[in-house]
């Protein structure tokens, strides 16, 4: 069977997996505001079988939270077991298994006859999640188009309006499943299993069209050998090591980076945006169209960060993004508190849409919501995933990042469950809660999150063990700075004093940056 060796094709196929998470987010966000969904899973008080109203209330706020949170709960479980599966079976087979699980989950979701079946399907889908903004955007517009299937009232709706987009989630997984048979296995996994000939073949295929003697192939092959030997020497590392005095500060920073990324309220905005726009007076397909704009903003505002985040640095990006998000969250709270009118039973019988604003206040609510997304997308969106791995020495990095990611999904689950009941019961104060989270987040980042951009492993180690700073904390966070200029010089081939790039870390490991510079000299 032919094996794909073009690195760009391999990357493009891998990106398809990223669309799955986005598909799941927007397929729920776009659907939960449609009357067909609300009527089919209706739990009253409005609409059949409770009343003869043309609109339905949908699931109770708590059950809707459970439906939404089910995916994140499955993802939390998936994050815990994925490392074991991929290390045992290999990256390629793990992705194939993930595709099969995703298709099974999508079939259950699309065929759901009740809320319990829907929750089970979403938990299964959550087991194999990856994230990318394009998937969110694409699936939202697919769901928007499907919203026109059937009528818009409780007596003429068509369940195909939500079953079709839920079923379409299978398409990228089926494509990815088929393409994985033509993809090479991870050379690093092959090396860890002692399959060195296959490892060399993959490197030659990807980097040199099959030439095993190419300098780049030999260099990366030697680098993998060094890495495998390093891992063998450190095979005794456990999660307990992350909580030793010299490591616990870094562990807490990595965990809270992921926790704060959820407590910003961004994923809640993604899931429940139709409630916000419902309170602003939008309904039906007009609500979906207005809501879709935030997904467009999310995609295009992520681009600047992908280009400039190393130049900006981690701290300034997190702090500026946090300050803007805090502003828009408090502004939304103020708009609803001063101009909102409480609606008993919710707008259109939807309890989560517990308030209503109109005129300039409604436009302000919508504008602040868009601005919130535009502030998150280039800041906490990408940096919350880039930052944690840079904090740790190689010895513990894998376990540390896995632990931090599990907290991301745990808080995603909790917030998905909490917000619908929060909108119903405490209304505008929901925004105050997230505003307070954002305020605490900003203070936490300013005082305890050091800059890591452009630093080698040795420099990061020296920063956290700086004897001039507090014990086990090191250099005070606000005294750390971006150092990407020197890394850029190395990449351009300029001369750099390699031996002074950093000192040996306390664990005695060597910086990969040092190895790469030697490779340039060798070339």
C-alpha positions in Angstrom: 0.0 0.0 0.0 1.3 3.5 -0.9 2.5 5.6 2.0 2.2 9.4 1.9 5.5 11.1 2.4 4.6 14.8 1.6 4.8 16.7 4.9 2.2 19.2 3.7 -0.3 16.5 2.8 0.3 14.7 6.2 -0.3 18.0 8.0 -3.4 18.7 6.0 -4.9 15.3 6.8 -4.0 15.7 10.5 -5.8 19.1 10.6 -9.1 17.2 9.6 -9.1 15.7 13.1 -9.0 19.2 14.5 -12.3 20.0 12.8 -14.1 17.3 14.9 -14.1 19.4 18.1 -15.3 22.4 16.3 -18.1 20.4 14.6 -19.3 19.2 17.9 -19.3 22.7 19.6 -21.2 24.4 16.8 -23.6 21.5 16.0 -24.9 21.9 19.6 -24.7 25.7 19.7 -26.5 26.2 16.4 -29.1 23.5 17.2 -30.2 24.2 20.7 -31.9 27.4 19.7 -34.0 25.8 16.9 -37.7 25.0 17.6 -37.4 21.5 16.2 -34.7 20.6 18.8 -36.6 22.2 21.6 -39.9 20.6 20.6 -38.5 17.1 20.1 -36.7 17.1 23.5 -39.2 19.3 25.2 -39.6 19.2 28.9 -42.0 22.2 29.2 -43.6 24.3 30.3 -44.3 25.6 26.8 -45.2 23.6 23.7 -46.6 20.0 23.2 -47.4 17.9 25.2 -47.7 20.6 27.9 -49.5 23.4 25.9 -50.6 24.0 22.4 -48.1 26.8 21.9 -46.3 27.1 18.6 -42.9 27.4 20.3 -41.4 25.0 22.9 -39.2 25.5 26.0 -36.9 22.6 25.2 -35.0 20.6 27.8 -34.8 22.0 31.3 -31.8 24.3 32.0 -30.1 21.6 34.1 -30.6 18.9 31.5 -29.4 21.2 28.7 -26.3 21.8 30.8 -25.9 18.1 31.1 -26.3 17.5 27.4 -23.6 20.2 26.6 -21.3 19.1 29.4 -21.4 15.4 28.3 -19.0 16.0 25.4 -16.4 17.7 27.7 -16.8 14.9 30.3 -16.0 12.4 27.6 -13.0 14.5 26.5 -11.7 14.6 30.1 -11.8 10.8 30.1 -10.2 10.7 26.7 -7.4 13.0 27.8 -6.6 10.6 30.6 -6.5 7.4 28.5 -5.3 8.7 25.1 -1.6 8.7 26.2 -1.7 5.1 27.2 -3.5 4.0 24.0 -1.2 5.9 21.7 1.9 4.7 23.5 0.7 1.1 23.3 -0.8 1.0 19.8 1.0 3.8 18.0 -0.3 7.2 16.8 -1.7 5.9 13.6 -3.9 3.1 15.1 -5.0 5.4 17.9 -6.4 7.9 15.4 -8.1 5.1 13.5 -9.7 3.9 16.7 -10.7 7.5 17.5 -12.4 7.8 14.1 -14.4 4.6 14.7 -15.4 5.9 18.2 -16.4 9.2 16.7 -18.6 7.6 14.0 -20.3 5.4 16.6 -21.0 8.4 18.8 -22.3 10.5 15.9 -24.7 7.6 14.9 -26.1 7.5 18.4 -26.4 11.3 18.5 -28.1 11.5 15.1 -30.5 8.7 16.0 -31.3 10.0 19.5 -34.8 9.2 20.7 -34.4 10.9 24.1 -32.0 13.0 26.2 -30.3 10.0 27.7 -29.3 8.7 24.3 -28.1 12.1 23.2 -25.9 12.4 26.3 -24.4 9.0 25.8 -23.5 9.8 22.2 -21.9 13.1 23.2 -19.8 11.4 25.9 -18.6 8.9 23.3 -17.7 11.7 20.9 -15.9 13.4 23.6 -13.5 10.5 24.0 -11.7 11.5 20.7 -11.7 15.3 20.6 -9.3 17.7 19.0 -9.8 21.4 18.6 -9.7 23.9 15.7 -11.7 27.0 14.9 -12.5 26.2 11.3 -14.5 23.2 12.3 -16.6 25.4 14.5 -17.3 27.8 11.7 -18.0 25.2 9.0 -20.4 23.2 11.1 -22.3 26.3 12.4 -23.2 27.3 8.9 -24.1 23.7 8.0 -26.5 23.7 11.0 -27.8 27.1 10.0 -28.7 25.8 6.6 -30.3 22.7 8.0 -32.5 24.9 10.3 -34.6 25.6 7.3 -35.6 21.9 6.9 -39.3 21.6 7.9 -41.5 24.2 9.6 -40.6 26.5 12.4 -43.6 25.7 14.7 -44.3 22.9 17.2 -46.9 21.3 14.8 -44.8 21.2 11.6 -41.1 20.9 12.6 -38.9 18.2 11.1 -36.3 16.3 13.2 -34.0 16.2 10.1 -33.1 19.8 10.9 -30.9 18.6 13.8 -30.3 14.9 12.8 -28.7 15.8 9.5 -26.0 18.1 10.9 -25.3 15.7 13.8 -24.9 12.9 11.2 -22.7 15.0 9.0 -20.2 15.0 11.8 -19.2 11.5 10.7 -17.8 12.7 7.3 -14.5 14.1 8.4 -14.0 11.1 10.7 -14.7 8.7 7.9 -12.3 10.6 5.6 -9.6 10.7 8.3 -10.1 6.9 8.9 -9.6 6.1 5.3 -6.5 8.4 4.9 -4.8 7.0 7.9 -4.1 3.7 6.1 -1.9 5.7 3.7 -0.1 7.7 6.5 3.3 6.7 7.9 3.6 5.8 11.6 5.2 8.3 14.0 9.0 7.7 13.7 9.4 8.5 17.4 6.9 5.8 18.4 8.6 3.3 16.2 12.0 4.2 17.8 10.5 3.7 21.3 9.4 0.2 20.2 12.9 -0.6 18.9 11.8 -0.6 15.3 14.7 1.5 14.1 14.7 0.4 10.4 11.1 1.5 10.1 11.9 4.7 11.9 14.6 5.5 9.4 12.4 4.6 6.5 9.7 7.0 7.6 12.2 9.9 8.1 13.7 9.3 4.7 10.3 9.2 3.1 9.1 12.4 4.7 12.4 14.4 4.5 14.3 13.2 1.6 12.1 11.2 -0.8 13.5 7.9 0.5 17.2 8.9 0.7 18.3 7.4 4.1 21.7 9.1 3.8 20.4 12.6 3.5 22.0 14.9 6.2 18.7 16.0 7.6 17.5 12.4 7.9 20.6 11.4 9.7 20.5 14.4 12.0 16.9 13.7 13.0 17.6 10.0 13.3 20.4 10.7 15.7 18.3 13.2 17.6 15.5 10.6 18.1 18.1 8.2 19.4 19.2 10.8 22.0 15.6 11.4 23.0 14.8 7.7 23.3 17.8 7.2 25.5 16.9 10.2 27.6 13.4 8.8 28.1 14.8 5.4 29.0 17.0 7.0 31.7 13.9 8.9 33.1 11.4 6.1 32.8 10.8 6.3 36.6 9.1 9.7 36.5 5.7 9.8 38.1 2.9 12.3 38.6 4.1 12.7 42.2 7.2 14.4 40.9 5.1 17.3 39.7 4.2 18.1 43.3 7.7 18.2 44.8 8.7 21.6 46.2 11.0 22.5 43.2 8.2 21.7 40.7 4.9 22.6 42.3 5.0 26.2 41.3 5.3 25.2 37.6 2.7 22.6 38.0 0.2 25.1 39.5 0.9 27.6 36.6 0.3 25.0 33.9 -2.9 23.8 35.6 -4.2 27.3 36.1 -3.4 28.3 32.6 -5.9 25.7 31.4 -8.4 26.4 34.3 -8.4 30.1 33.6 -8.9 29.5 29.8 -12.2 27.9 30.7 -13.2 30.4 33.4 -12.9 33.3 30.9 -16.3 32.0 29.7 -15.3 31.7 26.1 -16.5 28.1 25.6 -19.7 29.1 27.3 -20.1 31.9 24.8 -19.6 29.3 22.0 -22.1 26.9 23.4 -24.8 29.2 24.6 -24.5 32.2 22.3 -28.1 31.7 21.0 -29.4 32.4 24.5 -27.6 35.7 24.6 -28.9 36.8 21.2 -32.4 35.6 22.2 -32.3 38.0 25.1 -31.2 40.7 22.6 -34.4 40.1 20.6 -33.2 37.8 17.9 -35.2 34.6 17.3 -35.2 31.7 14.9 -32.9 31.9 11.9 -32.1 35.5 12.5 -30.6 34.5 15.9 -28.5 31.8 14.2 -27.2 34.2 11.5 -26.2 36.8 14.1 -24.6 34.2 16.3 -22.6 32.9 13.4 -20.6 36.1 13.1 -18.8 35.3 16.4 -17.4 32.1 14.8 -16.1 34.1 11.8 -14.5 36.6 14.2 -13.0 33.6 16.1 -11.4 32.2 13.0 -9.9 35.4 11.7 -8.8 36.9 15.0 -6.8 33.7 15.7 -4.5 34.4 12.7 -2.5 37.4 14.2 -1.6 35.2 17.2 -0.4 32.4 15.0 1.9 34.9 13.3 3.1 37.2 16.1 2.6 35.4 19.4 6.4 34.6 19.7 7.2 38.2 19.1 4.5 39.5 21.5 5.5 37.1 24.3 3.2 35.0 26.5 2.7 37.4 29.4 1.7 40.5 27.5 -0.7 38.5 25.3 -2.4 36.9 28.3 -2.6 40.1 30.3 -3.9 42.3 27.5 -6.4 39.7 26.3 -7.5 39.2 29.9 -8.0 43.0 30.4 -10.1 43.3 27.3 -12.2 40.3 28.1 -12.8 41.6 31.6 -14.0 44.9 30.2 -16.6 43.3 27.8 -17.8 40.9 30.5 -18.5 43.6 33.0 -20.0 45.7 30.2 -22.5 43.0 29.4 -23.4 42.6 33.1 -24.0 46.4 33.3 -26.2 46.4 30.2 -28.4 43.6 31.4 -28.6 44.9 34.9 -29.5 48.5 33.9 -31.6 47.9 30.8 -32.7 44.3 31.0 -36.3 43.3 31.8 -36.9 40.1 33.6 -39.2 37.7 31.6 -41.0 35.2 33.7 -40.6 31.8 32.2 -38.1 33.1 29.7 -38.3 34.7 26.2 -40.5 32.4 24.1 -40.8 30.0 27.0 -37.0 29.3 27.1 -36.0 29.7 30.8 -32.4 30.4 30.0 -33.4 33.5 28.1 -34.6 35.0 31.4 -34.1 38.7 30.5 -34.8 40.9 27.5 -33.2 44.0 26.2 -34.0 46.1 23.1 -32.8 49.1 21.2 -29.3 50.5 21.8 -28.9 48.2 24.9 -29.4 45.1 22.7 -26.9 46.4 20.1 -24.4 47.0 23.0 -24.9 43.5 24.3 -24.2 42.0 20.9 -21.2 44.3 20.3 -19.6 43.4 23.6 -20.1 39.7 22.9 -18.4 40.0 19.5 -15.6 42.1 21.1 -15.1 39.5 23.8 -14.6 36.8 21.2 -12.2 39.1 19.3 -10.2 39.5 22.5 -10.0 35.8 23.4 -9.1 34.5 19.9 -5.6 36.1 19.6 -4.7 35.8 23.3 -5.9 33.1 25.7 -7.2 30.9 22.8 -3.8 29.9 21.4 -1.5 30.8 24.3 -3.3 28.6 26.8 -2.1 25.6 24.8 1.4 27.0 23.9 2.4 28.1 27.3 2.2 25.0 29.6 4.7 22.8 27.7 7.3 25.6 27.9 7.3 25.5 31.7 8.7 22.1 32.4 11.9 20.1 31.9 11.7 17.3 29.4 11.7 14.7 32.2 8.2 15.6 33.4 6.8 17.6 30.5 4.5 14.8 29.1 2.8 14.1 32.4 2.6 17.8 33.3 0.8 18.8 30.1 -1.5 15.8 30.4 -2.5 16.8 33.9 -3.1 20.4 32.9 -5.2 19.4 30.0 -7.4 17.2 32.2 -8.2 20.2 34.3 -9.2 22.1 31.1 -11.8 19.4 30.3 -12.9 19.1 33.9 -13.7 22.8 34.1 -15.3 22.8 30.6 -17.6 20.1 31.9 -18.5 22.0 35.1 -19.2 25.3 33.2 -21.2 23.6 30.5 -23.5 22.2 33.2 -23.6 25.4 35.3 -24.4 28.2 32.8 -27.9 27.3 31.6 -29.2 27.1 35.2 -27.2 30.3 36.0 -28.8 32.2 33.1 -32.2 31.0 34.4 -31.7 31.8 38.1 -29.2 34.6 38.6 -29.5 36.2 35.1 -27.1 39.1 34.6 -25.1 38.2 37.7 -23.7 35.3 35.5 -21.6 37.9 33.7 -20.4 39.3 37.1 -19.2 35.8 38.1 -17.1 35.5 34.9 -15.9 39.1 35.3 -14.7 38.3 38.8 -12.9 35.2 37.4 -11.3 37.3 34.8 -10.1 39.9 37.4 -8.6 37.1 39.6 -7.0 35.6 36.5 -5.4 38.9 35.5 -3.9 39.4 39.0 -2.7 35.8 39.1 -1.0 36.1 35.7 0.6 39.4 36.5 2.2 38.2 39.8 3.0 34.5 39.1 3.1 33.7 35.3 6.7 34.3 34.0 7.6 34.9 30.4 8.9 31.8 28.5 9.0 33.0 24.9 12.4 32.5 23.3 13.9 30.7 26.3 15.9 27.5 26.2 15.2 24.7 28.8 18.3 25.8 30.7 17.1 29.4 30.9 13.6 28.4 32.0 15.1 26.2 34.7 17.4 29.0 35.8 14.4 31.4 35.9 12.4 29.1 38.2 15.5 28.4 40.5 16.9 31.9 40.6 18.4 32.3 44.1 17.7 36.0 44.0 14.0 35.4 43.9 11.6 33.7 46.4 12.4 30.0 47.1 10.7 27.6 44.7 9.4 30.5 42.6 12.6 32.1 41.2 12.7 35.2 39.2 9.6 37.4 39.9 7.2 37.1 37.0 7.0 40.8 36.2 10.8 40.9 35.8 10.9 38.3 33.1 11.0 39.2 29.4 10.7 37.9 25.9 13.9 36.5 24.3 12.8 35.5 20.8 15.3 37.8 19.0 18.2 35.5 19.7 16.3 32.4 18.7 15.4 34.2 15.4 19.1 34.9 14.9 19.9 31.2 15.3 17.2 30.3 12.8 18.8 32.7 10.3 22.1 31.0 10.8 23.8 33.9 12.7 26.7 33.1 15.1 25.6 32.6 18.7 27.6 31.8 21.8 26.0 28.4 22.4 27.7 27.6 25.6 26.2 30.7 27.2 22.7 30.1 26.1 21.9 28.5 29.4 23.4 26.4 32.2 22.7 22.8 32.9 19.4 22.4 34.6 19.1 20.8 38.0 18.0 17.6 36.4 21.1 17.5 34.2 19.4 17.5 30.8 20.7 19.2 27.7 18.7 21.8 25.8 17.3 20.8 22.4 18.2 24.3 21.2 21.8 23.5 21.8 21.6 20.3 19.8 19.9 22.2 16.9 22.6 24.8 16.8 25.3 22.1 16.6 23.3 20.6 13.7 23.5 23.9 11.8 27.3 24.0 12.4 27.5 20.4 11.1 25.5 21.3 8.0 
